[in-house]
Every structure is written in C-alpha cells, then in structure tokens.
C-alpha cells in the first residue's frame, strides 16, 4: 500500500515565529505544563502459589523529576529496560505510581484512585488531556474493530457528542493525520504500518489533549514512512500547540524533534538539558557512550572516531548497585583509577549550564573531545 501525503502545513511561519528546527534554539522559558516530581514505580517480586509473599521490588522508575512546557518536546532516551516506557505509562495513568507527584497545569493528578489513577470527574477530565501513542501500531488497535470505531472509542467512553457528531469528528481527525474518510471503514490488517500509526495518532488526538506521550512511535516503521510520521508530528505541534514526551532509541530523531533531552539509566534520569547543549557538550559518561554509537554520514569521519563500548549488561533493577548506578560499567571511572566515591555515594544532579544538569561526581572530568563523538571526532578510548 502507498502512504497518503502529509497534509499541507498551512501558511508559512511569519518572521519571529517558532523556528522550524526546535533543537536549534528551543522555546522561550515558560511555566511547566506537566511537572513530574520524585516519581517512583516499583513492581513487587512475589513467591508462593497459595500464600503469596513479597520478597523484593523491581525499581523500574526510581525518583524521576521532569518538566514539560506547553508546545515543547522532551526526548527521553536510554537503553532497553531503563524505565522509559514505564515512566510514560505512569504519567498517562496506565500504571499507578508507587510514590511521587504528577502536576498538570499546577494541579496534582490523583495517582492513587483505581488502577488507572482516576479519581472523580475533575481528575478524569484532566487525565483526558494526557494521551499516548504506542510503539506497535498493530498491537495497539483491536483487529476486530474498524479504524473509525477505534478513533471514536475515547469519545464514546467519555460520553462526548451524539453518534453522528462522533462520526463527523472521526472524519475530521482522519484528515488531520493525512488519511481520507474511507479509511474509517477499514480494519487494521487492511492498512499499512504508517497508516495504522496515523490511526493511533488520530485516536490520541480525539479528546484534544495538551500532552502526548509518544512511546517509540516511529521505531516499528521503515525509514520513508518514519520521516512522514515525524513531519506529521511537527506539523501537529505547530498547528495544535501540543507537547510531546518523545520516547525513542534513535538519538538522531530525538535531536531533530526535541527542544530538551533527558537520558535515563536504570530507572533514573542521569542527564538532561537543551537538545543542542546536551549533544554538543554531554557531561555524563553514559550520555557520551550513547552519542558515540550514533552513525556519522561522513565515511572518513566514521572510520576515524572510536566508539565507546560499555562492558556487560545493565545491573538487575531488582537490586541496583549502591552509589552511582552506572559505576559498574563506567569508562570514565576506569580512566580515573576507580574512585571509591562512585561506589558508595549516589551523585546529585550537578549544574553544567542553564537548564543542563548531569548526575555524576566528575562532570568536569568528562573529556571535552567526547562532545565531538556525534560529529565524527574521536570520542575517547573505550574501557
């Protein structure tokens, strides 16, 4: 199947409007639309069949604080198992947090009432402002439902509009995401991967949300379709003033889309800052190692640079190591002779520059040449 083109972006931006490349300058500082404070999500480890008992916990998200402003995109990166998806699901209410606070427009969301964290009509209305686009567009759609029924489901559940009004809203949403009304009568297996992801995005837009959590929204698509979805996300953000929490592994895509970037490792944010600043001057050894894996389009530069390869796998989140959680794999600690402080003292976020912080005891020791790893320069020796 062929993909439908992205809808026209409307009038060209006027002088002084938001730049086309958000990572270059970023939006002006403004109050946080979404404020996550010290969020923790622990999953119990149980034993026994008849008499179950809790013997431990998996620290999926452990003390994460994050802000998201209006019309801003925050990229969330890290290895598989670092807690990115769990954090996104906890924010939208699909997983109840163990502790912590989620503020939306300055008001705390009820994270304790029910499995979905919804406590009353007010909280339900606020929760409708937080929507999610899932990684697998096939698994996120009911194979027995036509696309139009999936898009209309949020409207029906929230008792919005008559049946005729919901049908009209579905047609409008399909046009917004670059599909035609005829796609409303098709089943998921009759759509291409890009079309299915557009349907998922239309469903997320049904309730006019302010925040969309995009969990690996383009990773399951091929390169050409991925570019179309990325352009569509940018177009919708410009038109609808949406805020995105964009979860991804592809650091090149994250840099293209994001105003700010947060790096997660083993349930914690180890570095965050403006996209341009973080990519130019990473100050956490884990961020440096991630950037060293980003391909460089220049073959000669790619051949000259040295990739930082981390030894082993991330530690077990059920028993995270003491001190800095990255110290068991840290190439910088090895270069510094294995200081004991890394193994016994958990690092607090250190201010690098305005809006840029890194949770490392030795941020000033991170080699300056590591910042050039993503640009094709030598990134520093592997451990």
N, C-alpha and C positions, 0 to 999 in steps of 0.2 A: 504493500500500500504506500501511497505517497502522502507526505505530510502537507497539511494546509499551511499557507504562509502566515507569518505573524501579522496581526492587524496593524494598520498604519498607526504610527505613534502620535498623530495629530500635528498641531503646529510646532514648528521648530522652537526650542527654548529661546527665550528672549535674553538679551545681554544682562548678565548679573544673576541669571537663574542657576539652578543646581548643575554642577558640571556633569558631563556625560560619563566621565570616569571617576567614580566616587572615591577610589583609593588615593587619588592624587592629592586632594585637599581635605575631603570629609566635610560633613555639615557643621554649621555653627553650633557651639555648645548650647544645650537646652536641657530642661528638666527631664528626668528619666520617665519614659512611658511605662516600662517594665523594670522592676528592681527586685532582684533575687538576692537574699541575704542569708549567708551561712546555711545553705540548703544541704541536707543530708538525706540520702536514700539508702537504707540498709535492708538487705534481704536475709531473712533468717535461714540458718542451716539446721535442719531438724533430723532427728534419728528416731527410730522406732516405728512400728506399724500401728499397734493399738494405742499405746501410750506415747504419743509424740512429745519430744522434748527438744528445746532449742539448745544447740551446742555451740553456736557461733553465728556470726553475721558476715555477709559479703558487703564490703564497703564500696558500693557502686558509685555513689556520689558522696563526697566527704568534705563538707564545709565550703561549698562553692558560692561565691558572690559575683554577681554580674548585672550590668545595667544595659538597657536598650532604649534609645531615644526614639522619638517619633520620626518616621521616614528614614530610619537608619538600618543598615545591615551589619550585623555582627557575625563574623565567621567563626565557627567552632571546629577546631582540628585536633587530631591526635590519633594514635594507633587504635586498632580494633580492641575493644574491651576497656577503653579508657573512661567510659561513662557518658559519652556524648549523647547517645540516644536516650539513655535513662534520664539524663537531665532535661532533654527536650520533652519527653513524655510527662515528667513530673511538673513541668511548667504549665502544660496544657491540661493537666488534671487526669491523665490516663493512669498515672501511678501516684498513689498517695505518698508524699514525703514523710520521712521519719521525724524530721525536725527542720527548723528554719522558717523563713518568712518569704512570701511572694507578694510584692506590692504591684498593683496595676492602677496607674493614674493616682498613686498615693494611697490607695485603699488596699488593705490586706485581703487576699483571697482566702476563703475558708478551705484549708487543705486537710481538715480532719473529718468533715461530714461526708461519710459514704465513700465508696471505692473510687468514685470519680472526683472527690473533693468538692462536691456541690452542696451548698447548704442554704437553701431558700431561693426565692425568685431573684433577689438582688445579685447574689453570687452567681446564679445561673446565667443572668444577663451579662455579667462581667466575663464569665467563662466563655461565652459565645464569641467574645472579642479575641480569643486566643484559639487559633486553628492550626492544623498540622497537615503537611503533605508528606506522604510516606515514601520510603525508598523503593519498594517494589510496586509499580502501578498495577500489576496483575493481581497480586495478593490483596491489595487494598480495596478492590472492587468486588462486589458479590457477583459471581459468574451467572447467577440466575436472574439478576436484575438488569434491565436496560440502563444505558448510561443516564438517561433522563431521570429515572427513578432514583439512582444513586445521588445525583446532584440535588434533587428535590428533598431527599431524606432529612437534612438539617432543618429545612423549612417546615416539614410536616411534624417533626418531633417537637419543635418549638412553637407549633400552632400559629404559623405566620401565613396569612393570606388564604384565599379560597383555592380550590383545585385549579381553576382557570388562571388565577393570579400566579400560582406556583409554576404552571406550565409556561406562562409568559416570562417569568423570572429565569427559568431554565434556558429558554431560547436566548435571552439576553446574555446570560453567563457563558453559553457556548460561543457566542460571537465575541465576547470579551477575550476568551482564551484562544481565539483563532480557529474555531470549528464552526460548522454550519448546523442549523437546526435539525437536519436529517440525522445527524449523529446521535441525537437523543433516543432514537428507536433502535440503536444497535447494541448488541451485547458486547461485553469486554473482549471476547475472543474474535470479534469482527473488527476490532480496532488495532492499529499498530501500537508499538510501545510508546511512541511520542504522543499519539492521540489519547491513549489511556492515562498518561501522566497529565495531559491537559484536562481531562475529565476530573481527575483527582484535584487539580488546582481549582477548577470551577466549583467543585463541591466545597473546598475550603473557603472560597470567596462568597458562598451563598448567603452568609449572615453578616456580610460587610465587616469583616474583622479588622482590627488595628494591627495585630501581630500574627505572623505566620511562621511556624517552625517548619523549616524545610529539611527533612532528615534524609540526606543523601538523595536528593530529589532528581539528580541527573546522572548518578553513577551507573544505573542499570541501562542507560541509553547509549547508542553509538554516537560517534563524535559529531556528525552533522545534525542529528536530532538534538543532541545536548546543547549545541550552540543556539538552536531555535528556542529551547526552553529557557536558557539563560537570558536571551534577548527579551523573551516574553516577561520574565520576572522583573527585569529592569524597567520595561515599559509599564507594567502594572504598578510598580513602586512609584514611578513618576506621576502616573495618572491618578492613583488612588491613595497616595501618601502612606503606603504600607511600610511596616517594619518587619525585617526578616531576622530570624536566628537561623543562619545557614550552616548546617552540619555537613561536613564533607571531608574526604581524604585528599582530594585533588587541590594542592596548595595554589596552583596556577589559577584555577577557577575561583578559589576563595579570594585571592588577591584582586582579581578582576571585579568581583561583585561587592566586596566588603569595605565599609568605612573603618571598622575596627576588627581585630582578630584576637581570639582567646585560644590558648593552647592548653589542652587537657592531658594529664598523665595520671593514671591510676586513681581516678576519681577526684582529682584536684586540678584547679587552674594554676599552671606554673608560670605563665607569662601572658600578658595581654596589653594591647596598645593599638594605636592607629596603624592601619594596614601598611602604609608607606614606611612609617618609622620602624615597625617590627620587622619587616622584610629587609630593610636597609641595615638595621643595627640590632640583631637579635642578641639578647643578653642571658638567655638560659641555655645550657648545653643541650637540652632536649630539643629546643626550637632550632638550634644550629644544625643538629643531626637531621631533623626533618627537612630543612631547607636544602641541605646538601644532596638530598635524594630527588630534588626537582630537576627534571631534564632541562638542558640548555639547548636552544635551537642551533647554536653555533658548534659544528663538529669539532673544530680545533680547540675551542674553549672547553668543551665537554671532555676531550681527551686529556687536557692539562689538569683539570681540577681533581681533587681527591675526595671521594665520598667517605663520610663518617659512618661506619657500620657498627651498630650497637651490639654487644655480645648478649646472647641468651634471649629469653622472653621476659615480658613484664612480670613482676612478682605476683603472687597469689593475692587478689583483693580481699580474701577472707583473713589474711594475716599480713597486712602491709608492713614493710620494714620500718624500723624506727628512724628518727631523724628525717633527712631528705629522702623521699620515696624513690628518687632517681639515682641515689648514690651507688646502688649495686651495679649500675650499667653506665655510669658517668665517665666519659672520656676525659673531661676536664679534671675530675678528682684524681684520676690516674696520673695525669701530667703534673699535678701539684704535689704528688707524693702520698696521696691517700690521707688527707687531714681527717682526724678523728671527729671534728665538729660536724662533718656531713652525716656521720652515722648515729649521732646522739641528739642533735638539736634540729628540730624542724624549722626550716627557714621561713621567715616572714617576708611578704612581698616588699621588695626594695624599689624605691622610685628611681627610674632611669631618666625619664624626662616627663614633661607634662602629658598625663594620660597614659604613660608607658611604665609598667612595673614588671618585675621578674622575681620569683621566689627562689633565690639562690644566694648562698653565703658569699659567693665570689663573682658577682656580676661584673666587677671591674676587671677580673682576670680572664674573662672570655676573650679569646684572641680577636682583635679587630678585623683580621683577614677573614674570619668566619662570616662576617656580614656580606662578603662578596661571593659566597658559595653559590647563591641562587643566580648570580650574574655571570657565572662562569669562571671565577677566580678560585685560587686554592682555598679550601675551606679549613685546612688544618689537618694534622695527622690523625689517622684512625687509632683507637686504643690498641 
